[in-house]
Amino acid sequence: MVSEDLPATGMGGLARHVLALAQALTEAGHQVDLMGNDDVSISDAGEEFEISGHFMPALHGQFKGWKELTLGCFIPYKRSVTARRFAQAVLRHAGHYDVIHYHGHLPNIAYFIPPNINFIQTRHDQGSDCLIHTRFTRDQICRATEPSACARCRSERPTRWQQALSSIAVQQFRSQVAAGFRRHKTVFVSDFLRRNLVRSFGPGPWGVTVPNFVDGTRLCASRPAADYAVDNQRLHIFIAAKLYPAKGVAQFLHTLSLLPLTQQQRLQITIAGDGPELDQLRQCFSSVNFLGWRSGHDSVALAARAQAIVVPSVCEEACASTIIEGLLLGKTVFALALGGTPELTMYASAPRQLQLYSSMRALVDGLSTFRSHTDYPLAPHIPNGSAETAGRLLALYRLPPGPITV
């Protein structure tokens, strides 16, 4: 396993995905080692960072900005240099392994891996064609495909030379990604990500979907704390999100403030997460319980004690693990019908457990009239859990090197 997201002092969904998959493969009898960054020591990563195999801190340079924000444009060769460096680190050890599985933010790494290496990568975000990974800019979803439009993500009013440099950087990056995908195996965590890629790349053998999953062991440990008491006087709501515009927490809270005061007072909101908006939101919404960053284990425990989960992302989430966790804990989950979120109905135990809305106002209105209930049981079996996902991936590992054509 290879990921620059590990180790980390505050692990996100991608990092937890890698660790859970590594554990599942280990339990299935395979030797799994991890290559990660050399920026964070294992001792600083906390108790969530657990691996049975060997750890190699060999990846670096991913945080170097090359003054893109200062210059107001994307710089050609920046991502090529880092991806090549990652590939060289992988190739120094590749001869000792049957398969190399990359989870990260530089999909063009596949371009620098020789065709004879059994290399596979999982795409967790929209970074296959978007250099900021989210396709969300200026507080709205970006669906532009022409490289010249990308300059607006580095400059409010890009000049001609800023547009020209950004266009070259984007074209270079996308060309390498496409060539790498044609050369090696690629997995997407949602069908949405594959459809999104086709918008920029056109039809091709881009890969297959293996849905995201959650750590069943961690989820089961939180089940005894799950609260299913019906309380129509107070509705306990939990949100786990990074506090920046794409995640929609500020928009959700501001929309909620438009409700009549009696309806607002009924909602008891707890939010786990940090980010650039944290201090301002604390000042604006004193009745909301902002906990700051919490570990994945703590977030699941908090979700288990809530009566409803809200995932207010206004960006196109690929396959949000917080939604999966909420559904498998038997909670009603409120979200916008964007990105890969509608695909997650496969985890719901009833049609209305995942409540999807076309706008934030509609979501808030639905939440304001929601009455808690106990109709949704804890999942007796976790669909697409880590063991099932490991089995599907093992079948792909065993295929000969080259793109997945089925």
C-alpha atoms as a printed R data frame, in Angstrom:
    type eleno elety resid chain resno       x       y       z
1   ATOM     1    CA   MET     A     1   0.000   0.000   0.000
2   ATOM     2    CA   VAL     A     2   1.242   3.474  -0.875
3   ATOM     3    CA   SER     A     3  -0.285   6.737   0.376
4   ATOM     4    CA   GLU     A     4   1.137  10.155   1.120
5   ATOM     5    CA   ASP     A     5  -1.809  10.709   3.503
6   ATOM     6    CA   LEU     A     6  -0.188   8.400   6.067
7   ATOM     7    CA   PRO     A     7   0.944   8.829   8.746
8   ATOM     8    CA   ALA     A     8  -1.124  11.854   9.805
9   ATOM     9    CA   THR     A     9  -1.907  13.594  13.074
10  ATOM    10    CA   GLY     A    10  -5.540  13.883  11.984
11  ATOM    11    CA   MET     A    11  -6.517  11.094   9.616
12  ATOM    12    CA   GLY     A    12  -9.229  11.611   7.030
13  ATOM    13    CA   GLY     A    13 -11.423   9.119   5.234
14  ATOM    14    CA   LEU     A    14  -8.793   8.130   2.666
15  ATOM    15    CA   ALA     A    15  -6.208   7.329   5.333
16  ATOM    16    CA   ARG     A    16  -8.687   5.253   7.338
17  ATOM    17    CA   HIS     A    17  -9.698   3.451   4.143
18  ATOM    18    CA   VAL     A    18  -6.088   2.410   3.523
19  ATOM    19    CA   LEU     A    19  -5.550   1.171   7.065
20  ATOM    20    CA   ALA     A    20  -8.822  -0.789   7.112
21  ATOM    21    CA   LEU     A    21  -8.035  -2.387   3.757
22  ATOM    22    CA   ALA     A    22  -4.520  -3.281   4.875
23  ATOM    23    CA   GLN     A    23  -5.941  -4.903   8.000
24  ATOM    24    CA   ALA     A    24  -8.515  -6.880   6.007
25  ATOM    25    CA   LEU     A    25  -5.864  -8.154   3.604
26  ATOM    26    CA   THR     A    26  -3.613  -9.092   6.518
27  ATOM    27    CA   GLU     A    27  -6.448 -11.013   8.166
28  ATOM    28    CA   ALA     A    28  -6.963 -12.844   4.869
29  ATOM    29    CA   GLY     A    29  -3.393 -14.127   5.147
30  ATOM    30    CA   HIS     A    30  -1.447 -11.675   3.004
31  ATOM    31    CA   GLN     A    31   1.673  -9.688   3.820
32  ATOM    32    CA   VAL     A    32   0.885  -5.971   3.601
33  ATOM    33    CA   ASP     A    33   3.497  -3.244   4.008
34  ATOM    34    CA   LEU     A    34   2.874   0.490   3.805
35  ATOM    35    CA   MET     A    35   4.827   3.262   2.126
36  ATOM    36    CA   GLY     A    36   3.916   6.715   3.401
37  ATOM    37    CA   ASN     A    37   5.228  10.212   3.929
38  ATOM    38    CA   ASP     A    38   8.285  11.211   5.929
39  ATOM    39    CA   ASP     A    39   6.655  14.395   7.266
40  ATOM    40    CA   VAL     A    40   4.898  12.846  10.285
41  ATOM    41    CA   SER     A    41   6.428  10.293  12.626
42  ATOM    42    CA   ILE     A    42   4.487   7.203  13.638
43  ATOM    43    CA   SER     A    43   4.588   8.349  17.266
44  ATOM    44    CA   ASP     A    44   2.855  11.620  16.313
45  ATOM    45    CA   ALA     A    45   0.163   9.869  14.280
46  ATOM    46    CA   GLY     A    46  -1.646   8.536  17.338
47  ATOM    47    CA   GLU     A    47  -3.176   5.203  18.171
48  ATOM    48    CA   GLU     A    48  -5.347   5.123  15.023
49  ATOM    49    CA   PHE     A    49  -2.251   4.402  12.952
50  ATOM    50    CA   GLU     A    50  -1.916   0.644  13.251
51  ATOM    51    CA   ILE     A    51  -0.299  -1.638  10.695
52  ATOM    52    CA   SER     A    52   0.909  -5.206  10.981
53  ATOM    53    CA   GLY     A    53   3.534  -4.968   8.262
54  ATOM    54    CA   HIS     A    54   6.601  -2.861   7.643
55  ATOM    55    CA   PHE     A    55   6.325   0.930   7.270
56  ATOM    56    CA   MET     A    56   8.525   2.835   4.811
57  ATOM    57    CA   PRO     A    57   8.612   6.659   5.201
58  ATOM    58    CA   ALA     A    58   9.729   7.366   1.625
59  ATOM    59    CA   LEU     A    59   7.343   9.964   0.158
60  ATOM    60    CA   HIS     A    60   8.031  13.685   0.355
61  ATOM    61    CA   GLY     A    61   7.524  16.910  -1.549
62  ATOM    62    CA   GLN     A    62   3.738  16.778  -1.773
63  ATOM    63    CA   PHE     A    63   3.353  19.954   0.262
64  ATOM    64    CA   LYS     A    64   5.705  22.087  -1.809
65  ATOM    65    CA   GLY     A    65   3.598  24.768  -3.454
66  ATOM    66    CA   TRP     A    66   6.061  26.087  -6.050
67  ATOM    67    CA   LYS     A    67   4.578  29.539  -5.296
68  ATOM    68    CA   GLU     A    68   1.438  28.774  -7.304
69  ATOM    69    CA   LEU     A    69  -0.761  30.898  -5.039
70  ATOM    70    CA   THR     A    70   1.714  33.771  -5.146
71  ATOM    71    CA   LEU     A    71   2.048  33.610  -8.932
72  ATOM    72    CA   GLY     A    72  -1.677  33.088  -9.402
73  ATOM    73    CA   CYS     A    73  -1.435  30.097 -11.725
74  ATOM    74    CA   PHE     A    74  -0.752  26.380 -11.889
75  ATOM    75    CA   ILE     A    75   2.891  25.667 -12.711
76  ATOM    76    CA   PRO     A    76   3.834  23.155 -15.435
77  ATOM    77    CA   TYR     A    77   5.964  20.192 -14.279
78  ATOM    78    CA   LYS     A    78   5.129  20.697 -10.570
79  ATOM    79    CA   ARG     A    79   2.957  17.584 -10.353
80  ATOM    80    CA   SER     A    80   5.180  15.710 -12.788
81  ATOM    81    CA   VAL     A    81   8.231  16.197 -10.575
82  ATOM    82    CA   THR     A    82   6.418  15.019  -7.433
83  ATOM    83    CA   ALA     A    83   4.739  12.066  -9.154
84  ATOM    84    CA   ARG     A    84   8.070  10.979 -10.657
85  ATOM    85    CA   ARG     A    85   9.659  11.178  -7.207
86  ATOM    86    CA   PHE     A    86   6.871   9.033  -5.759
87  ATOM    87    CA   ALA     A    87   7.257   6.530  -8.603
88  ATOM    88    CA   GLN     A    88  10.999   6.283  -8.029
89  ATOM    89    CA   ALA     A    89  10.389   5.566  -4.335
90  ATOM    90    CA   VAL     A    90   7.913   2.832  -5.278
91  ATOM    91    CA   LEU     A    91  10.205   1.286  -7.878
92  ATOM    92    CA   ARG     A    92  13.052   0.977  -5.385
93  ATOM    93    CA   HIS     A    93  10.914  -1.568  -3.525
94  ATOM    94    CA   ALA     A    94   8.566  -2.911  -6.226
95  ATOM    95    CA   GLY     A    95  10.637  -6.035  -6.863
96  ATOM    96    CA   HIS     A    96   9.779  -7.366  -3.404
97  ATOM    97    CA   TYR     A    97   5.984  -7.278  -3.916
98  ATOM    98    CA   ASP     A    98   3.339  -8.966  -6.055
99  ATOM    99    CA   VAL     A    99   1.270  -5.811  -6.315
100 ATOM   100    CA   ILE     A   100   1.602  -2.092  -5.551
101 ATOM   101    CA   HIS     A   101  -1.656  -0.337  -4.575
102 ATOM   102    CA   TYR     A   102  -1.590   3.471  -4.524
103 ATOM   103    CA   HIS     A   103  -4.143   5.643  -2.702
104 ATOM   104    CA   GLY     A   104  -3.307   9.297  -3.063
105 ATOM   105    CA   HIS     A   105  -3.629  12.605  -4.839
106 ATOM   106    CA   LEU     A   106  -1.194  12.235  -7.739
107 ATOM   107    CA   PRO     A   107  -2.904   9.904 -10.220
108 ATOM   108    CA   ASN     A   108  -0.231  10.677 -12.822
109 ATOM   109    CA   ILE     A   109   2.138   8.496 -10.775
110 ATOM   110    CA   ALA     A   110   0.927   5.645 -13.026
111 ATOM   111    CA   TYR     A   111   2.538   7.405 -15.997
112 ATOM   112    CA   PHE     A   112   5.974   6.922 -14.410
113 ATOM   113    CA   ILE     A   113   5.475   3.250 -13.477
114 ATOM   114    CA   PRO     A   114   6.687   0.752 -16.146
115 ATOM   115    CA   PRO     A   115   3.976  -1.408 -17.757
116 ATOM   116    CA   ASN     A   116   5.437  -4.653 -16.391
117 ATOM   117    CA   ILE     A   117   4.817  -3.608 -12.761
118 ATOM   118    CA   ASN     A   118   1.559  -4.910 -11.253
119 ATOM   119    CA   PHE     A   119   0.375  -1.448 -10.217
120 ATOM   120    CA   ILE     A   120  -3.161  -0.417  -9.258
121 ATOM   121    CA   GLN     A   121  -4.528   2.795  -7.812
122 ATOM   122    CA   THR     A   122  -7.802   3.742  -6.147
123 ATOM   123    CA   ARG     A   123  -9.231   7.147  -6.951
124 ATOM   124    CA   HIS     A   124 -10.971   8.688  -3.954
125 ATOM   125    CA   ASP     A   125 -11.633  12.191  -5.304
126 ATOM   126    CA   GLN     A   126 -11.972  14.248  -8.487
127 ATOM   127    CA   GLY     A   127  -8.233  14.835  -8.700
128 ATOM   128    CA   SER     A   128  -7.926  12.730 -11.852
129 ATOM   129    CA   ASP     A   129  -8.707  15.838 -13.895
130 ATOM   130    CA   CYS     A   130  -9.015  18.620 -11.289
131 ATOM   131    CA   LEU     A   131  -5.786  19.999  -9.861
132 ATOM   132    CA   ILE     A   132  -7.473  21.010  -6.573
133 ATOM   133    CA   HIS     A   133  -9.180  17.581  -6.330
134 ATOM   134    CA   THR     A   134 -12.712  18.819  -5.520
135 ATOM   135    CA   ARG     A   135 -14.103  20.598  -8.612
136 ATOM   136    CA   PHE     A   136 -15.412  23.252  -6.252
137 ATOM   137    CA   THR     A   137 -14.346  26.854  -6.595
138 ATOM   138    CA   ARG     A   138 -15.742  30.292  -5.749
139 ATOM   139    CA   ASP     A   139 -18.329  28.615  -3.526
140 ATOM   140    CA   GLN     A   140 -19.860  26.546  -6.302
141 ATOM   141    CA   ILE     A   141 -19.402  23.284  -8.185
142 ATOM   142    CA   CYS     A   142 -17.168  23.503 -11.239
143 ATOM   143    CA   ARG     A   143 -18.218  21.513 -14.298
144 ATOM   144    CA   ALA     A   144 -15.902  23.214 -16.782
145 ATOM   145    CA   THR     A   145 -13.674  20.884 -18.783
146 ATOM   146    CA   GLU     A   146 -11.475  23.257 -20.784
147 ATOM   147    CA   PRO     A   147  -8.002  23.681 -19.190
148 ATOM   148    CA   SER     A   148  -8.098  27.471 -19.544
149 ATOM   149    CA   ALA     A   149 -10.955  27.621 -17.002
150 ATOM   150    CA   CYS     A   150  -8.708  26.156 -14.312
151 ATOM   151    CA   ALA     A   151  -6.741  29.424 -14.020
152 ATOM   152    CA   ARG     A   152  -9.650  30.823 -12.002
153 ATOM   153    CA   CYS     A   153  -8.718  28.482  -9.147
154 ATOM   154    CA   ARG     A   154  -5.418  30.318  -8.684
155 ATOM   155    CA   SER     A   155  -6.356  33.896  -9.537
156 ATOM   156    CA   GLU     A   156  -9.541  35.917  -9.154
157 ATOM   157    CA   ARG     A   157  -8.967  37.566 -12.531
158 ATOM   158    CA   PRO     A   158  -6.250  35.614 -14.329
159 ATOM   159    CA   THR     A   159  -4.126  37.429 -16.869
160 ATOM   160    CA   ARG     A   160  -3.327  35.943 -20.263
161 ATOM   161    CA   TRP     A   161   0.024  34.578 -19.113
162 ATOM   162    CA   GLN     A   162  -1.564  33.097 -15.977
163 ATOM   163    CA   GLN     A   163  -4.193  31.404 -18.160
164 ATOM   164    CA   ALA     A   164  -1.530  30.174 -20.551
165 ATOM   165    CA   LEU     A   165   0.660  28.655 -17.830
166 ATOM   166    CA   SER     A   166  -2.319  27.087 -16.049
167 ATOM   167    CA   SER     A   167  -3.590  25.610 -19.301
168 ATOM   168    CA   ILE     A   168  -0.207  24.040 -20.037
169 ATOM   169    CA   ALA     A   169  -0.013  22.609 -16.501
170 ATOM   170    CA   VAL     A   170  -3.525  21.137 -16.694
171 ATOM   171    CA   GLN     A   171  -3.035  19.689 -20.181
172 ATOM   172    CA   GLN     A   172   0.279  18.155 -19.158
173 ATOM   173    CA   PHE     A   173  -1.200  16.643 -15.992
174 ATOM   174    CA   ARG     A   174  -4.316  15.248 -17.686
175 ATOM   175    CA   SER     A   175  -2.248  13.792 -20.528
176 ATOM   176    CA   GLN     A   176  -0.068  11.920 -18.046
177 ATOM   177    CA   VAL     A   177  -3.091  10.717 -16.048
178 ATOM   178    CA   ALA     A   178  -4.825   9.411 -19.178
179 ATOM   179    CA   ALA     A   179  -1.661   7.624 -20.358
180 ATOM   180    CA   GLY     A   180  -1.168   6.114 -16.901
181 ATOM   181    CA   PHE     A   181  -4.770   4.905 -16.724
182 ATOM   182    CA   ARG     A   182  -4.362   3.245 -20.124
183 ATOM   183    CA   ARG     A   183  -1.241   1.516 -18.839
184 ATOM   184    CA   HIS     A   184  -2.294   0.360 -15.367
185 ATOM   185    CA   LYS     A   185  -5.308  -0.748 -13.315
186 ATOM   186    CA   THR     A   186  -7.573   1.941 -11.883
187 ATOM   187    CA   VAL     A   187 -10.371   1.671  -9.321
188 ATOM   188    CA   PHE     A   188 -12.919   4.365  -8.472
189 ATOM   189    CA   VAL     A   189 -14.836   4.458  -5.185
190 ATOM   190    CA   SER     A   190 -18.044   5.505  -6.973
191 ATOM   191    CA   ASP     A   191 -19.549   5.401 -10.457
192 ATOM   192    CA   PHE     A   192 -19.834   9.172 -10.196
193 ATOM   193    CA   LEU     A   193 -16.050   9.492 -10.301
194 ATOM   194    CA   ARG     A   194 -15.857   7.441 -13.475
195 ATOM   195    CA   ARG     A   195 -18.602   9.506 -15.133
196 ATOM   196    CA   ASN     A   196 -16.865  12.694 -14.047
197 ATOM   197    CA   LEU     A   197 -13.624  11.556 -15.664
198 ATOM   198    CA   VAL     A   198 -15.298  10.857 -19.000
199 ATOM   199    CA   ARG     A   199 -16.387  14.509 -19.200
200 ATOM   200    CA   SER     A   200 -12.756  15.570 -19.577
201 ATOM   201    CA   PHE     A   201 -11.125  12.458 -21.050
202 ATOM   202    CA   GLY     A   202 -13.848  10.975 -23.213
203 ATOM   203    CA   PRO     A   203 -14.729   7.241 -23.291
204 ATOM   204    CA   GLY     A   204 -11.935   4.826 -22.526
205 ATOM   205    CA   PRO     A   205 -10.763   1.859 -20.455
206 ATOM   206    CA   TRP     A   206 -10.514   4.066 -17.391
207 ATOM   207    CA   GLY     A   207 -11.192   1.406 -14.760
208 ATOM   208    CA   VAL     A   208 -13.898  -0.112 -12.570
209 ATOM   209    CA   THR     A   209 -15.875   0.882  -9.504
210 ATOM   210    CA   VAL     A   210 -15.241  -0.789  -6.151
211 ATOM   211    CA   PRO     A   211 -17.436   1.118  -3.670
212 ATOM   212    CA   ASN     A   212 -16.020   2.779  -0.602
213 ATOM   213    CA   PHE     A   213 -16.365   0.876   2.659
214 ATOM   214    CA   VAL     A   214 -16.111   1.438   6.396
215 ATOM   215    CA   ASP     A   215 -14.158  -0.331   9.084
216 ATOM   216    CA   GLY     A   216 -16.645  -2.873  10.407
217 ATOM   217    CA   THR     A   217 -14.659  -3.524  13.572
218 ATOM   218    CA   ARG     A   218 -14.644   0.138  14.508
219 ATOM   219    CA   LEU     A   219 -18.325   0.488  13.680
220 ATOM   220    CA   CYS     A   220 -19.323  -2.578  15.708
221 ATOM   221    CA   ALA     A   221 -17.407  -1.258  18.718
222 ATOM   222    CA   SER     A   222 -19.640   1.816  18.724
223 ATOM   223    CA   ARG     A   223 -22.927  -0.054  18.434
224 ATOM   224    CA   PRO     A   224 -23.479  -0.564  22.190
225 ATOM   225    CA   ALA     A   225 -23.455   3.218  22.625
226 ATOM   226    CA   ALA     A   226 -26.088   3.768  19.923
227 ATOM   227    CA   ASP     A   227 -29.076   5.755  21.155
228 ATOM   228    CA   TYR     A   228 -32.447   5.116  19.539
229 ATOM   229    CA   ALA     A   229 -34.664   6.804  22.099
230 ATOM   230    CA   VAL     A   230 -37.500   8.819  20.564
231 ATOM   231    CA   ASP     A   231 -37.469  12.434  21.749
232 ATOM   232    CA   ASN     A   232 -39.774  14.748  19.843
233 ATOM   233    CA   GLN     A   233 -38.932  17.686  22.088
234 ATOM   234    CA   ARG     A   234 -35.251  17.700  21.161
235 ATOM   235    CA   LEU     A   235 -33.586  16.333  18.056
236 ATOM   236    CA   HIS     A   236 -29.906  15.461  18.506
237 ATOM   237    CA   ILE     A   237 -28.027  16.081  15.245
238 ATOM   238    CA   PHE     A   238 -24.418  15.197  14.505
239 ATOM   239    CA   ILE     A   239 -22.148  16.530  11.753
240 ATOM   240    CA   ALA     A   240 -18.576  15.417  11.058
241 ATOM   241    CA   ALA     A   241 -16.893  17.659   8.498
242 ATOM   242    CA   LYS     A   242 -13.940  19.863   7.755
243 ATOM   243    CA   LEU     A   243 -15.047  23.448   8.235
244 ATOM   244    CA   TYR     A   244 -14.490  25.088   4.887
245 ATOM   245    CA   PRO     A   245 -16.936  26.178   2.149
246 ATOM   246    CA   ALA     A   246 -17.117  22.942   0.130
247 ATOM   247    CA   LYS     A   247 -18.442  20.983   3.116
248 ATOM   248    CA   GLY     A   248 -21.428  23.313   3.467
249 ATOM   249    CA   VAL     A   249 -21.531  23.532   7.263
250 ATOM   250    CA   ALA     A   250 -21.662  27.344   7.269
251 ATOM   251    CA   GLN     A   251 -24.378  27.354   4.612
252 ATOM   252    CA   PHE     A   252 -26.361  24.776   6.589
253 ATOM   253    CA   LEU     A   253 -26.179  26.768   9.823
254 ATOM   254    CA   HIS     A   254 -27.046  30.066   8.137
255 ATOM   255    CA   THR     A   255 -30.032  28.439   6.412
256 ATOM   256    CA   LEU     A   256 -31.075  26.902   9.715
257 ATOM   257    CA   SER     A   257 -31.082  30.371  11.307
258 ATOM   258    CA   LEU     A   258 -33.930  31.358   8.951
259 ATOM   259    CA   LEU     A   259 -36.302  28.926  10.686
260 ATOM   260    CA   PRO     A   260 -38.687  30.139  13.389
261 ATOM   261    CA   LEU     A   261 -36.935  30.304  16.759
262 ATOM   262    CA   THR     A   262 -39.022  27.484  18.237
263 ATOM   263    CA   GLN     A   263 -37.908  25.139  15.461
264 ATOM   264    CA   GLN     A   264 -34.274  26.180  15.877
265 ATOM   265    CA   GLN     A   265 -34.367  25.538  19.609
266 ATOM   266    CA   ARG     A   266 -35.606  21.993  19.041
267 ATOM   267    CA   LEU     A   267 -32.406  21.078  17.180
268 ATOM   268    CA   GLN     A   268 -29.391  20.239  19.327
269 ATOM   269    CA   ILE     A   269 -26.393  20.270  16.985
270 ATOM   270    CA   THR     A   270 -22.942  18.794  17.614
271 ATOM   271    CA   ILE     A   271 -20.166  19.291  15.060
272 ATOM   272    CA   ALA     A   272 -16.834  17.468  14.978
273 ATOM   273    CA   GLY     A   273 -14.225  19.008  12.710
274 ATOM   274    CA   ASP     A   274 -11.788  21.850  12.331
275 ATOM   275    CA   GLY     A   275 -10.838  24.138   9.489
276 ATOM   276    CA   PRO     A   276 -10.556  27.805   8.531
277 ATOM   277    CA   GLU     A   277 -14.204  28.555   9.328
278 ATOM   278    CA   LEU     A   278 -14.165  27.163  12.881
279 ATOM   279    CA   ASP     A   279 -13.535  30.373  14.845
280 ATOM   280    CA   GLN     A   280 -16.030  32.431  12.860
281 ATOM   281    CA   LEU     A   281 -18.745  29.784  13.141
282 ATOM   282    CA   ARG     A   282 -18.218  29.537  16.894
283 ATOM   283    CA   GLN     A   283 -18.781  33.268  17.190
284 ATOM   284    CA   CYS     A   284 -21.867  33.279  14.981
285 ATOM   285    CA   PHE     A   285 -23.591  30.176  16.373
286 ATOM   286    CA   SER     A   286 -23.112  30.005  20.135
287 ATOM   287    CA   SER     A   287 -25.848  27.384  20.590
288 ATOM   288    CA   VAL     A   288 -23.977  24.846  18.423
289 ATOM   289    CA   ASN     A   289 -21.543  22.492  20.138
290 ATOM   290    CA   PHE     A   290 -18.301  22.729  18.139
291 ATOM   291    CA   LEU     A   291 -15.928  19.993  19.292
292 ATOM   292    CA   GLY     A   292 -13.007  20.671  16.937
293 ATOM   293    CA   TRP     A   293 -11.198  17.775  15.327
294 ATOM   294    CA   ARG     A   294 -12.059  14.300  16.624
295 ATOM   295    CA   SER     A   295 -10.605  10.925  15.717
296 ATOM   296    CA   GLY     A   296 -12.516   8.542  13.496
297 ATOM   297    CA   HIS     A   297 -13.338   6.379  16.511
298 ATOM   298    CA   ASP     A   298 -14.729   9.365  18.438
299 ATOM   299    CA   SER     A   299 -16.746  10.554  15.429
300 ATOM   300    CA   VAL     A   300 -18.434   7.173  15.028
301 ATOM   301    CA   ALA     A   301 -19.216   7.094  18.757
302 ATOM   302    CA   LEU     A   302 -20.771  10.565  18.530
303 ATOM   303    CA   ALA     A   303 -22.806   9.505  15.499
304 ATOM   304    CA   ALA     A   304 -24.061   6.488  17.442
305 ATOM   305    CA   ARG     A   305 -25.475   8.769  20.143
306 ATOM   306    CA   ALA     A   306 -27.224  11.117  17.701
307 ATOM   307    CA   GLN     A   307 -30.765  10.768  16.363
308 ATOM   308    CA   ALA     A   308 -29.977  12.127  12.913
309 ATOM   309    CA   ILE     A   309 -26.821  12.674  10.853
310 ATOM   310    CA   VAL     A   310 -26.433  15.648   8.536
311 ATOM   311    CA   VAL     A   311 -23.821  15.676   5.758
312 ATOM   312    CA   PRO     A   312 -24.307  19.172   4.291
313 ATOM   313    CA   SER     A   313 -21.594  19.067   1.609
314 ATOM   314    CA   VAL     A   314 -22.313  21.434  -1.267
315 ATOM   315    CA   CYS     A   315 -19.471  19.944  -3.308
316 ATOM   316    CA   GLU     A   316 -19.855  16.670  -5.181
317 ATOM   317    CA   GLU     A   317 -18.698  14.096  -2.651
318 ATOM   318    CA   ALA     A   318 -17.279  10.953  -4.239
319 ATOM   319    CA   CYS     A   319 -18.453   8.446  -1.625
320 ATOM   320    CA   ALA     A   320 -18.715   9.953   1.854
321 ATOM   321    CA   SER     A   321 -17.815   7.465   4.589
322 ATOM   322    CA   THR     A   322 -19.744   9.533   7.174
323 ATOM   323    CA   ILE     A   323 -22.957   8.752   5.274
324 ATOM   324    CA   ILE     A   324 -22.160   5.038   5.164
325 ATOM   325    CA   GLU     A   325 -21.389   4.983   8.886
326 ATOM   326    CA   GLY     A   326 -24.598   6.810   9.755
327 ATOM   327    CA   LEU     A   327 -26.749   4.447   7.712
328 ATOM   328    CA   LEU     A   328 -25.127   1.315   9.098
329 ATOM   329    CA   LEU     A   329 -25.603   2.656  12.622
330 ATOM   330    CA   GLY     A   330 -29.339   2.788  11.915
331 ATOM   331    CA   LYS     A   331 -29.559   6.574  11.747
332 ATOM   332    CA   THR     A   332 -31.515   8.777   9.367
333 ATOM   333    CA   VAL     A   333 -29.038  10.694   7.222
334 ATOM   334    CA   PHE     A   334 -29.780  14.050   5.563
335 ATOM   335    CA   ALA     A   335 -27.680  15.111   2.559
336 ATOM   336    CA   LEU     A   336 -27.821  16.863  -0.792
337 ATOM   337    CA   ALA     A   337 -28.341  14.740  -3.914
338 ATOM   338    CA   LEU     A   338 -24.926  15.539  -5.359
339 ATOM   339    CA   GLY     A   339 -21.978  13.560  -6.700
340 ATOM   340    CA   GLY     A   340 -21.779   9.953  -5.586
341 ATOM   341    CA   THR     A   341 -24.111  10.414  -2.591
342 ATOM   342    CA   PRO     A   342 -27.246   8.956  -4.297
343 ATOM   343    CA   GLU     A   343 -25.300   5.722  -4.868
344 ATOM   344    CA   LEU     A   344 -25.100   5.212  -1.111
345 ATOM   345    CA   THR     A   345 -28.742   4.171  -0.904
346 ATOM   346    CA   MET     A   346 -27.302   0.637  -1.225
347 ATOM   347    CA   TYR     A   347 -26.382   0.903   2.466
348 ATOM   348    CA   ALA     A   348 -29.847   2.010   3.633
349 ATOM   349    CA   SER     A   349 -32.214  -0.460   5.298
350 ATOM   350    CA   ALA     A   350 -35.334   1.438   4.117
351 ATOM   351    CA   PRO     A   351 -36.124   3.916   1.300
352 ATOM   352    CA   ARG     A   352 -36.283   7.024   3.489
353 ATOM   353    CA   GLN     A   353 -33.293   6.330   5.700
354 ATOM   354    CA   LEU     A   354 -31.062   8.352   3.368
355 ATOM   355    CA   GLN     A   355 -32.982  11.556   2.761
356 ATOM   356    CA   LEU     A   356 -31.676  13.450  -0.254
357 ATOM   357    CA   TYR     A   357 -32.558  17.018  -1.185
358 ATOM   358    CA   SER     A   358 -32.033  19.302  -4.161
359 ATOM   359    CA   SER     A   359 -31.192  22.388  -2.073
360 ATOM   360    CA   MET     A   360 -29.991  23.343   1.381
361 ATOM   361    CA   ARG     A   361 -33.294  25.049   2.146
362 ATOM   362    CA   ALA     A   362 -35.199  21.878   1.293
363 ATOM   363    CA   LEU     A   363 -32.846  19.855   3.506
364 ATOM   364    CA   VAL     A   364 -33.324  22.223   6.442
365 ATOM   365    CA   ASP     A   365 -37.104  22.202   5.984
366 ATOM   366    CA   GLY     A   366 -37.088  18.410   5.960
367 ATOM   367    CA   LEU     A   367 -34.975  18.312   9.099
368 ATOM   368    CA   SER     A   368 -37.232  20.811  10.900
369 ATOM   369    CA   THR     A   369 -40.257  18.511  10.535
370 ATOM   370    CA   PHE     A   370 -38.396  15.248  11.133
371 ATOM   371    CA   ARG     A   371 -39.493  13.093  14.049
372 ATOM   372    CA   SER     A   372 -37.022  10.582  15.431
373 ATOM   373    CA   HIS     A   373 -37.954   6.917  15.322
374 ATOM   374    CA   THR     A   374 -36.498   3.445  15.648
375 ATOM   375    CA   ASP     A   375 -37.453   2.040  12.236
376 ATOM   376    CA   TYR     A   376 -33.891   1.580  11.002
377 ATOM   377    CA   PRO     A   377 -32.030  -1.229  12.761
378 ATOM   378    CA   LEU     A   378 -28.312  -1.610  13.021
379 ATOM   379    CA   ALA     A   379 -27.055  -3.427   9.962
380 ATOM   380    CA   PRO     A   380 -26.671  -7.148  10.865
381 ATOM   381    CA   HIS     A   381 -24.088  -7.404   8.081
382 ATOM   382    CA   ILE     A   382 -22.062  -4.591   6.567
383 ATOM   383    CA   PRO     A   383 -22.516  -4.609   2.779
384 ATOM   384    CA   ASN     A   384 -19.338  -3.838   0.875
385 ATOM   385    CA   GLY     A   385 -17.386  -4.129   4.113
386 ATOM   386    CA   SER     A   386 -13.622  -4.363   4.315
387 ATOM   387    CA   ALA     A   387 -13.553  -8.156   3.850
388 ATOM   388    CA   GLU     A   388 -15.794  -8.020   0.765
389 ATOM   389    CA   THR     A   389 -13.800  -5.137  -0.699
390 ATOM   390    CA   ALA     A   390 -10.527  -6.930  -0.032
391 ATOM   391    CA   GLY     A   391 -11.876  -9.956  -1.894
392 ATOM   392    CA   ARG     A   392 -12.857  -7.898  -4.933
393 ATOM   393    CA   LEU     A   393  -9.497  -6.160  -4.972
394 ATOM   394    CA   LEU     A   394  -7.606  -9.434  -4.659
395 ATOM   395    CA   ALA     A   395  -9.308 -10.591  -7.853
396 ATOM   396    CA   LEU     A   396  -8.038  -7.423  -9.572
397 ATOM   397    CA   TYR     A   397  -4.559  -7.861  -8.081
398 ATOM   398    CA   ARG     A   398  -4.368 -11.297  -9.661
399 ATOM   399    CA   LEU     A   399  -5.043  -9.959 -13.144
400 ATOM   400    CA   PRO     A   400  -1.907  -9.441 -15.243
401 ATOM   401    CA   PRO     A   401  -0.414  -5.922 -15.336
402 ATOM   402    CA   GLY     A   402  -2.308  -3.547 -17.587
403 ATOM   403    CA   PRO     A   403  -5.603  -1.637 -17.607
404 ATOM   404    CA   ILE     A   404  -8.844  -3.222 -16.463
405 ATOM   405    CA   THR     A   405 -10.939  -3.718 -19.580
406 ATOM   406    CA   VAL     A   406 -14.094  -5.267 -18.074
